[in-house]
Amino acid sequence: MATNALRSLWAEPRPAKAPALGPRDWALVAVLICWSVAEAVLRQDLAPRPLLLLAVLAVLGPLLWRRTHPLVAVVVSCGTLTIIDVVRVLTGTQGALLNSGIAVLILAYALFRWGSGREAASGLGVILLWPALITALGADPTTLAEVVAGYAFFLFAAALGTAIRYRTKIRIRDIDHAKAREREQLARDLHDTVAHRVTGIAIQAQAGRAVAASHPERAVEALAVIEDAASRTLTELRAIVGVLRATQDAGFAPQPGVAEVEQLATDGRTRPCVKVTLSGEFDDLSPAVGTAIYRLAQESVTNARRHARHASKVTVAVTGDADQVRLTVDDDGSAAGGRAPAGYGLVGMRERASLLGGTFHAGPAAGRGWRVEAVLPRTGTP
């Protein structure tokens, strides 16, 4: 397990896109320059000015490319500081470096925030080697507690960069999952609304073409129904597009509920005839459950019109009791050869019921035809 974790960390790629150099980066460099100048003016125990200048450049310069080239920034900074300490030891130079050099911790953070796994491991070795060399050379006399504190600061910066890196990664993953769920929801809504209307248009067009020669007046009636269905479809498409383009503060049109299930009933002129029966209490029903019942009924009627061979009647029954709502859709079509469509209708219906903590079943009825049955809790809570 530990070996696999180390391999995973070693193979970790860089984040997809690092932020470009911006005003905040220049502001950070400006603050550190001011800090360094103030130290150089006020402190008396410092190393010679050329070494201080080189040390400041070794820390501040790499800050500007710490995101795009984090390993290079760490190597340049720590390598230059190590060379400065070697020069101080060989020449016997007295005096300390500037405290603003603590900004090298930002490079440690950036290495683990923006670098790949290989870069982070290599850079960490460079970072930990630098204080060890300083202690071994005796450039800055330190106690054991100070050495441990120095390592702790560097490890804390690395851990912070790693934590923020993975937190951002998880957030991006959650956003991608949310987008996928929204696409699935949109696909279900398009299928349940537009497909229902288009199916009615296709059926009316077939009926009008069949009776056009013998009963022209009935063909005209079919054309009128097609025109009305097409207008409704266009309205629903515009509403969906409007929701997609709307801002967060825009108001959304109310979703259909159980009361709108009655609109699925037909007047008997077209086959199959759709009969709707509502019974029970629906006053305190969750809006999500009401919408799901309507969409399930709508899709079931659409499937019956598409796939029920020789069907003359479709019966839609919605019953509400104290704890749940039951939807039953039956048709009297032929069950020969099976009736399950190859599309996404049944998949979307089953998902709707499951997301609300309900059950869904579709299959041949006991006698003749096809039955769809869904049971949803009134609260819509899984």
C-alpha positions as CSV (number, residue, x, y, z in Angstrom):
1,M,0.0,0.0,0.0
2,A,2.8,2.5,0.9
3,T,4.7,1.6,-2.3
4,N,1.6,2.2,-4.4
5,A,1.1,5.6,-2.7
6,L,4.7,6.6,-3.3
7,R,4.4,5.6,-6.9
8,S,1.2,7.5,-7.3
9,L,2.9,10.6,-5.8
10,W,6.0,10.2,-8.0
11,A,3.8,9.9,-11.1
12,E,1.6,12.9,-10.2
13,P,1.5,15.4,-13.1
14,R,1.6,19.1,-12.9
15,P,-1.8,20.9,-12.4
16,A,-3.5,21.6,-15.7
17,K,-3.0,25.4,-15.7
18,A,-1.0,27.6,-13.4
19,P,-2.0,31.3,-13.0
20,A,0.1,33.7,-15.1
21,L,2.3,36.3,-13.5
22,G,0.1,39.1,-12.2
23,P,0.1,42.3,-10.0
24,R,0.1,40.3,-6.8
25,D,3.4,38.7,-7.7
26,W,5.0,42.0,-8.4
27,A,3.5,43.4,-5.2
28,L,5.0,40.5,-3.2
29,V,8.4,41.2,-4.7
30,A,8.1,44.9,-4.0
31,V,7.3,44.2,-0.3
32,L,10.2,41.9,0.1
33,I,12.5,44.5,-1.6
34,C,11.3,47.1,0.9
35,W,11.9,44.7,3.8
36,S,15.4,43.9,2.5
37,V,16.3,47.6,2.1
38,A,15.0,48.4,5.6
39,E,17.1,45.6,7.1
40,A,20.2,46.7,5.2
41,V,19.8,50.2,6.6
42,L,18.8,49.4,10.2
43,R,20.9,46.3,11.0
44,Q,24.6,46.5,11.8
45,D,25.4,42.8,12.1
46,L,25.1,42.0,8.4
47,A,27.5,40.4,5.8
48,P,29.1,42.6,3.2
49,R,26.7,44.3,0.8
50,P,27.6,42.3,-2.4
51,L,26.8,39.1,-0.6
52,L,23.5,40.5,0.7
53,L,22.6,41.7,-2.8
54,L,23.3,38.3,-4.3
55,A,21.3,36.6,-1.6
56,V,18.3,38.9,-2.2
57,L,18.4,38.3,-5.9
58,A,18.7,34.5,-5.2
59,V,15.4,34.6,-3.3
60,L,13.4,37.3,-5.0
61,G,14.2,36.5,-8.7
62,P,13.0,32.8,-8.7
63,L,9.7,34.0,-7.1
64,L,8.6,35.3,-10.5
65,W,8.7,31.9,-12.2
66,R,7.9,29.7,-9.1
67,R,4.6,28.5,-10.7
68,T,5.9,27.8,-14.3
69,H,9.3,26.3,-13.3
70,P,9.1,25.4,-9.6
71,L,12.0,23.0,-9.5
72,V,14.3,25.4,-11.4
73,A,13.3,28.2,-9.0
74,V,14.1,26.0,-5.9
75,V,17.5,24.8,-7.3
76,V,18.6,28.3,-8.4
77,S,17.6,29.9,-5.0
78,C,18.9,27.2,-2.7
79,G,22.0,26.6,-4.9
80,T,22.9,30.3,-4.9
81,L,22.4,30.6,-1.1
82,T,24.6,27.5,-0.6
83,I,27.4,29.1,-2.7
84,I,27.1,32.3,-0.7
85,D,27.5,30.3,2.5
86,V,30.6,28.5,1.1
87,V,32.1,31.8,0.1
88,R,31.5,33.2,3.6
89,V,33.2,30.2,5.2
90,L,36.2,30.2,2.9
91,T,36.8,33.9,3.2
92,G,36.0,34.1,6.9
93,T,33.4,36.7,6.3
94,Q,31.5,37.7,9.4
95,G,27.9,38.8,9.6
96,A,24.4,37.4,9.0
97,L,22.2,37.4,5.9
98,L,18.9,39.2,5.7
99,N,15.8,37.8,7.4
100,S,13.9,38.5,4.3
101,G,15.5,35.4,2.9
102,I,12.7,33.5,4.8
103,A,10.7,34.1,1.6
104,V,12.4,30.9,0.3
105,L,9.5,29.1,2.1
106,I,7.3,30.5,-0.7
107,L,9.4,28.5,-3.2
108,A,8.9,25.3,-1.1
109,Y,5.2,25.9,-1.1
110,A,5.1,26.6,-4.8
111,L,7.1,23.4,-5.5
112,F,4.4,21.2,-4.0
113,R,1.5,23.3,-5.2
114,W,2.5,23.6,-8.9
115,G,5.2,21.0,-9.5
116,S,4.9,17.4,-10.7
117,G,5.6,14.5,-8.3
118,R,9.1,14.1,-9.6
119,E,9.9,17.8,-9.3
120,A,8.5,17.9,-5.7
121,A,10.6,14.9,-4.6
122,S,13.8,16.3,-6.2
123,G,13.2,19.8,-5.0
124,L,12.5,18.6,-1.5
125,G,15.9,16.9,-1.5
126,V,17.5,20.1,-2.5
127,I,15.7,22.1,0.1
128,L,16.5,19.7,3.0
129,L,20.2,19.5,1.9
130,W,20.7,23.2,2.0
131,P,20.2,23.7,5.8
132,A,22.3,20.6,6.4
133,L,25.2,22.0,4.4
134,I,24.9,25.4,6.2
135,T,25.1,23.6,9.6
136,A,28.0,21.4,8.5
137,L,29.9,24.4,7.2
138,G,29.3,26.4,10.3
139,A,28.3,29.5,8.3
140,D,25.6,30.4,10.8
141,P,26.1,28.8,14.3
142,T,22.8,27.2,15.3
143,T,21.5,25.0,18.0
144,L,19.8,21.7,17.4
145,A,16.4,23.3,18.2
146,E,17.0,25.9,15.6
147,V,17.9,23.3,13.0
148,V,14.7,21.3,13.8
149,A,12.6,24.4,13.6
150,G,14.1,25.3,10.2
151,Y,13.2,21.8,8.9
152,A,9.8,22.1,10.4
153,F,9.1,25.4,8.6
154,F,10.1,23.9,5.2
155,L,8.1,20.8,5.7
156,F,5.1,22.9,6.8
157,A,5.3,25.0,3.6
158,A,5.5,21.8,1.6
159,A,2.6,20.2,3.4
160,L,0.5,23.4,2.9
161,G,1.2,23.4,-0.8
162,T,0.3,19.7,-1.1
163,A,-3.0,20.2,0.9
164,I,-4.1,23.2,-1.2
165,R,-3.1,21.3,-4.4
166,Y,-5.3,18.3,-3.6
167,R,-8.1,20.4,-2.2
168,T,-8.3,22.2,-5.6
169,K,-8.1,18.9,-7.4
170,I,-11.1,17.6,-5.4
171,R,-13.0,20.8,-6.0
172,I,-12.4,20.5,-9.8
173,R,-13.5,16.9,-9.7
174,D,-16.7,17.8,-7.8
175,I,-17.4,20.6,-10.4
176,D,-17.0,18.1,-13.2
177,H,-19.4,15.7,-11.5
178,A,-21.9,18.5,-11.0
179,K,-21.7,19.3,-14.7
180,A,-22.2,15.7,-15.6
181,R,-25.3,15.6,-13.4
182,E,-26.7,18.8,-15.0
183,R,-26.1,17.3,-18.4
184,E,-28.0,14.1,-17.4
185,Q,-30.9,16.2,-16.0
186,L,-31.0,18.3,-19.2
187,A,-31.0,15.2,-21.3
188,R,-33.9,13.8,-19.3
189,D,-35.9,17.0,-19.5
190,L,-35.3,17.2,-23.3
191,H,-36.3,13.6,-23.7
192,D,-39.4,14.0,-21.5
193,T,-40.7,17.2,-23.0
194,V,-39.5,17.6,-26.6
195,A,-39.6,13.9,-27.5
196,H,-43.2,13.7,-26.1
197,R,-44.4,16.5,-28.4
198,V,-42.5,15.3,-31.4
199,T,-43.9,11.9,-31.0
200,G,-47.4,13.4,-31.1
201,I,-46.6,15.3,-34.2
202,A,-45.3,12.2,-35.9
203,I,-48.4,10.2,-35.0
204,Q,-50.7,13.0,-36.2
205,A,-48.8,13.4,-39.4
206,Q,-49.1,9.6,-40.1
207,A,-52.8,9.7,-39.4
208,G,-53.3,12.8,-41.6
209,R,-51.5,11.2,-44.5
210,A,-53.6,8.0,-44.1
211,V,-57.0,9.8,-44.3
212,A,-56.0,12.7,-46.6
213,A,-57.5,11.1,-49.7
214,S,-60.8,9.7,-48.2
215,H,-61.4,12.3,-45.4
216,P,-59.8,15.6,-46.2
217,E,-61.5,17.3,-43.3
218,R,-59.8,14.9,-40.8
219,A,-56.5,15.6,-42.4
220,V,-57.1,19.3,-41.8
221,E,-57.8,18.5,-38.1
222,A,-54.6,16.6,-37.9
223,L,-52.7,19.5,-39.3
224,A,-54.2,21.8,-36.7
225,V,-53.1,19.4,-34.0
226,I,-49.6,19.3,-35.5
227,E,-49.5,23.1,-35.5
228,D,-50.5,23.3,-31.9
229,A,-48.0,20.6,-30.8
230,A,-45.2,22.3,-32.8
231,S,-46.0,25.6,-31.1
232,R,-45.9,24.0,-27.7
233,T,-42.6,22.3,-28.5
234,L,-41.1,25.6,-29.7
235,T,-42.2,27.2,-26.5
236,E,-40.7,24.5,-24.3
237,L,-37.4,24.6,-26.2
238,R,-37.3,28.4,-25.8
239,A,-37.9,28.0,-22.0
240,I,-35.1,25.4,-21.7
241,V,-32.7,27.6,-23.7
242,G,-33.8,30.6,-21.5
243,V,-33.0,28.7,-18.3
244,L,-29.6,27.7,-19.7
245,R,-28.8,31.3,-20.6
246,A,-30.3,32.9,-17.5
247,T,-28.2,34.3,-14.7
248,Q,-28.4,33.0,-11.2
249,D,-30.8,35.8,-10.2
250,A,-33.2,35.0,-13.0
251,G,-36.6,33.6,-12.1
252,F,-37.5,30.1,-13.3
253,A,-40.8,29.0,-14.7
254,P,-42.7,26.6,-12.4
255,Q,-42.3,22.9,-13.2
256,P,-45.3,20.8,-14.0
257,G,-46.8,18.8,-11.2
258,V,-49.5,16.2,-10.5
259,A,-52.3,18.5,-11.5
260,E,-50.8,18.8,-15.1
261,V,-51.0,15.0,-15.5
262,E,-54.6,15.5,-16.5
263,Q,-53.4,17.4,-19.5
264,L,-52.1,14.2,-21.0
265,A,-55.7,12.9,-21.5
266,T,-57.1,12.9,-25.0
267,D,-60.5,13.4,-26.3
268,G,-60.8,10.1,-28.0
269,R,-60.2,11.3,-31.6
270,T,-56.7,9.9,-31.7
271,R,-55.6,6.4,-30.9
272,P,-54.6,5.3,-28.4
273,C,-57.0,7.1,-26.2
274,V,-55.4,8.4,-23.0
275,K,-57.5,8.4,-19.8
276,V,-56.2,10.0,-16.6
277,T,-57.4,9.3,-13.0
278,L,-56.2,11.2,-10.0
279,S,-57.1,10.1,-6.5
280,G,-55.9,10.9,-3.0
281,E,-54.2,13.9,-1.4
282,F,-51.6,15.9,-3.2
283,D,-51.6,19.2,-1.3
284,D,-48.3,18.8,0.7
285,L,-46.5,16.9,-2.0
286,S,-42.9,17.8,-2.6
287,P,-42.5,19.8,-5.9
288,A,-39.7,17.5,-7.0
289,V,-42.0,14.5,-6.6
290,G,-44.9,16.2,-8.4
291,T,-42.6,17.0,-11.4
292,A,-41.2,13.5,-11.4
293,I,-44.8,12.0,-11.5
294,Y,-45.7,14.2,-14.4
295,R,-42.5,13.4,-16.3
296,L,-42.9,9.7,-15.7
297,A,-46.5,9.7,-16.8
298,Q,-45.6,11.8,-19.9
299,E,-42.8,9.5,-20.9
300,S,-45.0,6.4,-20.3
301,V,-47.7,7.8,-22.6
302,T,-45.1,8.7,-25.2
303,N,-43.7,5.1,-25.1
304,A,-47.2,3.7,-25.4
305,R,-47.9,5.7,-28.5
306,R,-44.6,4.7,-30.0
307,H,-44.3,1.1,-29.2
308,A,-47.8,-0.3,-28.2
309,R,-48.9,-2.2,-31.3
310,H,-52.7,-2.2,-31.9
311,A,-53.2,-0.3,-28.6
312,S,-56.6,1.5,-28.3
313,K,-56.4,2.8,-24.7
314,V,-53.8,4.0,-22.2
315,T,-54.8,4.4,-18.6
316,V,-52.9,6.7,-16.3
317,A,-53.7,6.4,-12.6
318,V,-52.1,8.5,-9.8
319,T,-52.8,7.7,-6.2
320,G,-51.6,9.7,-3.2
321,D,-51.7,8.3,0.3
322,A,-50.1,9.4,3.6
323,D,-46.6,8.3,2.8
324,Q,-46.2,7.9,-0.9
325,V,-47.5,8.5,-4.4
326,R,-48.1,5.7,-6.8
327,L,-48.2,6.1,-10.6
328,T,-49.6,3.3,-12.8
329,V,-49.7,3.5,-16.6
330,D,-51.3,0.6,-18.5
331,D,-52.0,0.1,-22.2
332,D,-53.8,-2.7,-24.1
333,G,-51.3,-3.1,-26.9
334,S,-49.8,-6.3,-28.1
335,A,-47.0,-7.6,-26.0
336,A,-45.6,-9.9,-28.8
337,G,-41.9,-9.6,-29.3
338,G,-41.3,-7.4,-26.2
339,R,-41.8,-3.7,-25.9
340,A,-38.7,-2.3,-24.3
341,P,-37.4,0.5,-26.4
342,A,-33.7,0.8,-27.2
343,G,-33.4,4.5,-26.2
344,Y,-32.8,6.3,-23.0
345,G,-36.5,6.6,-21.9
346,L,-36.6,3.8,-19.4
347,V,-33.1,4.6,-18.1
348,G,-34.1,8.2,-17.4
349,M,-37.4,7.1,-15.8
350,R,-35.6,4.7,-13.5
351,E,-33.0,7.4,-12.6
352,R,-35.8,9.9,-11.7
353,A,-37.4,7.5,-9.3
354,S,-34.2,6.3,-7.8
355,L,-32.9,9.9,-7.1
356,L,-36.1,10.6,-5.1
357,G,-35.9,7.4,-3.1
358,G,-38.6,5.6,-5.0
359,T,-39.0,2.4,-7.1
360,F,-39.7,1.9,-10.8
361,H,-40.8,-1.1,-12.8
362,A,-41.8,-1.5,-16.4
363,G,-42.7,-4.7,-18.2
364,P,-45.5,-6.8,-19.8
365,A,-48.8,-6.7,-17.9
366,A,-50.3,-9.9,-16.5
367,G,-52.9,-10.1,-19.3
368,R,-52.4,-7.9,-22.3
369,G,-50.3,-4.8,-22.9
370,W,-47.6,-3.1,-20.9
371,R,-47.5,-1.7,-17.4
372,V,-45.3,1.1,-15.9
373,E,-45.4,1.5,-12.2
374,A,-43.5,4.0,-10.0
375,V,-43.8,4.6,-6.3
376,L,-42.3,7.7,-4.8
377,P,-42.1,9.0,-1.2
378,R,-44.1,12.2,-0.7
379,T,-41.1,14.0,0.6
380,G,-38.8,12.9,-2.2
381,T,-36.1,12.0,0.3
382,P,-34.0,8.9,-0.5
